[in-house]
Amino acid sequence: MDVHNHPLKTFGTISLPLTFNNKRFDQDFIITDYITEDAIIGMDCIINHGFVLDGKSRSIYIKGQDADFPMDYSPSLKVKTKTII
């Protein structure tokens, strides 16, 4: 569902490598149209990879690592290679 509670048309999933603070992860993404962001990281990614969101400082970091990044840091997560489907 989108933010207006309408169903999204999906085209399947893809597993892609991504990097945050020099740490590599494999993450599954749902492929869909009409999303303006390059990627949206969900609770599954946050929980599975140990991300911590600090609302007060508006930062994100990996549990056990010192460095944090403001939530408006770009790119906070980056896909290493472009995949065309």
N, C-alpha and C positions, 0 to 999 in steps of 0.2 A: 504494500500500500504506500502511496505517496503521502505528502504532508496534508493533502486535502482528503485523505481516506479513499482515494481512487486506486483501483488495481493497476500495477505496473506490468507492461508486457515484457517478459523476460525471454532471453535467447539461450539460456543455459549458464553454466559456470566455467570458470577457468582458474587454474592455480598458477600464481605468478610469484617470482621472488621480489621482495622489496627490502629496502635498507633504511634503518633508522639509527642515527648515531653510530655508524659503522658496524652495526649488527644486522646480519641478514636473516630474513624470515621467509618462509613460504606461506602464502595466504590464498585462500579461495575467494574469488569475487563472483558476484552475480552480474551477468551482462544484461543491460537494459538500455532503452532509449530515454531521452528527455531528462537526463540529469546533467546539470551544468558543471558539476565538480568532476575532476579527473577520476577520483575514487572517494568512496565513503567508507571509513573504517568503523565496523560495528563492534558490539560488545563481545562477539566471539573472538575477534582479533585482540581486543584490549585484554580480555581474560586469559586467552591461551598464551600470549606472549609477555604477560606481566607488565603491561603499560599502566601507568598511574597518571590520572588526570587531577591536577590541582587547580580547583576553581578559583581559589583566593588569589593565587599568583598567575592564573591563566596560563599554566604551563603543562607540558606532557613530558614524562620521562619513563625509563624502564626501571622497574624495581631493582635496586641494588647498584645502579649506576649513578654517579654524581651529577653528570651534565643534564640539564633540562632545557627545554626550548619553549619560547612563548607559543601559545596556540595559534597565533597569526604568522608564525614562522613558515616560510614557503621555500622549498617543499619540506614538510615535516616528515613525510614518508615519500620515497621515490621508487618507482619501478625501474629496474636496471635496463631492461630492453623493451622496445615497443613491440607489442604483439598485435598483429592484424588478423582478425577472424573473418 
